[in-house]
Amino acid sequence: MNLDAELQGLPTREAAYYVRLGLLLELFTLAEVSDWVDEVLWREEEPEEFFITLYGLLRTGKPRVPTYLKTAFAAETYSARPLLGWLQQQWATGRWPLSQLIRSLYRLRTLVHSDQEVGWIYALAADYEQAAGGPAEELLPVQQETEAFLACYREYTFANRGKWQQLDIKVEGYLANLRQ
């Protein structure tokens, strides 16, 4: 993922939040974070201290990077829906197994907006656990429901954040209609 293109224009606090969670969800690697930091440092005449410190950690203390991302702007929280959009994009590439997708979704359960989203995530995780021990064809309905759930978030990008309020209304309707 090209983090520089994805995160360009975001306030540093918000970018740090999404990078931390993207790492937690295994959406990208520390190498991709390093590429992003390099781009920012090259572009900015006077880069923020956050990027200079992160650069140093990426070169010498990689295990401390997630902790730094969390503590640099500890009280910051933002919408989890762009993360669901990233998960949808990652799944669409075909490079992720269903198990990894479900694991990443489950990690987001406490950050999503609505009880409906929480319910979907728990239901998908439970359905996956139940089907995982059986024949491969038992996973097909779980895969289809997961794809349908994530499709609700495909339009959440940072480029169209001005439309998020409208998308929030649409998503609630999509989710209500999914299991009917």
Secondary structure by P-SEA (a helix, b strand, c coil): cccccccccccaaaaaaaaaaaaaaccccaaaaaaaaaaaaaacccccaaaaaaaaaaaccccaaaaaaaaccccccccaaaaaaaaaaaaaaccccaaaaaaaaaaaccccccaaaaaaaaaaaaaaaaacccccccaaaaaaaaaaaaaaccccccccccaaaaaaaaaaaaaaaccc
